[in-house]
Amino acid sequence: KTIIFRLMDKEMYFAMRKDSQNLVVDRGIALHKMIRLVTAATAGDGYLNFMGNEFGHPEWIDFPREGNGWSFKYARRQWSLPDNPDLRYGGLEAFDAAMVRYFRSKRILSEPPEIIYADEEKKVLLFKRKSRIFALNFNPTGSFVDYAFDCPRGTYEVVLSTDERAFGGFGRVTRGERHESLADGRLSIYLPSRTAFVLEKKRK
């Protein structure tokens, strides 16, 4: 099974329409983007994505063999899914494209990642790479206002967010938002539940 199918299981077959309200699908889509972001952002020298995973393909690949009666049923990828405006696959594909484009243009993988803070209780992970700050809140219900941590003084801008509406999110954190460091040198941010975003320090 693909990772998104493990997250959503049978719900993928009837609740992937944009007009559907399904907590399992909402959870799966949010975590799928977060998993891909943290995987790519902590990778060594590259990021390899299984074909179709960039938009959350709902099924596995199973080529004809004796064990499946030489069936071609699952020997396919449904490339049309993200092109259907009524379904939520397009948002997943748009996020993957934006993430890869940003990582490539800024050469994010050219420097190693460094942990800033790992909060086991609140399920929050903060780390930096190539002077960018990656903020991830895996908490299923807790959103944290004024979550503060140490970082170099300056102005930071959100340059990528899993919660963008264009990516199938809820728009709680969007690109372009800016945060000023506090007088004590810490940065205070809003961390919505099941959301991840990248902060980039702006030059004066």
Secondary structure as UniProt FT lines:
FT   HELIX           3..8
FT   HELIX           9..13
FT   TURN            18..19
FT   HELIX           23..41
FT   TURN            51..52
FT   HELIX           53..55
FT   HELIX           66..68
FT   TURN            69..70
FT   TURN            73..74
FT   TURN            79..80
FT   HELIX           81..83
FT   TURN            85..86
FT   HELIX           89..106
FT   HELIX           108..110
FT   STRAND          114..119
FT   TURN            120..123
FT   STRAND          124..129
FT   TURN            130..131
FT   STRAND          132..137
FT   STRAND          144..150
FT   STRAND          155..161
FT   TURN            162..163
FT   HELIX           165..167
FT   TURN            175..176
FT   STRAND          178..180
FT   TURN            183..184
FT   STRAND          186..191
FT   TURN            193..194
FT   STRAND          195..201
//
